[in-house]
Amino acid sequence: MQDKRNWDIMNNLYRSQLISIICLMIAVAMCSPLNLACDPRSAQRTCLIGCLRCYVAYGPTLYNMEACCIDCKLTGAPILDDGPDICSDKYIQESWLRRYG
């Protein structure tokens, strides 16, 4: 009888821990910076490809792909940046521009 009671207590403890972990994972996923800030399906593909080329040329630490994607979505423009040749200063991080002009 004591073994069954101990097993029930442990089983309930594991269940509550599992529920806590799942809730924590959901909360982290909702607050994660990896969530899409801009839905690429809502912008023109040519505009996003231009942004992506600049992103590849400058890298994730220097080029703000999120802002370019949002502007593609808001303006509906067929092209904003046409990288790597034409990349707007608007999406390149200011620290890079100050350092290298």
Secondary structure, 3 states (H helix, E strand, C coil): CHHHHHHHHHHHHHHHHHHHHHHHHHHHHHHCCCCCCCCHHHCCHHHHHHHHHHHHHHCCCCECHHHHHHHHHHHCCCCCCECCCECCCCCECHHHHHHHC
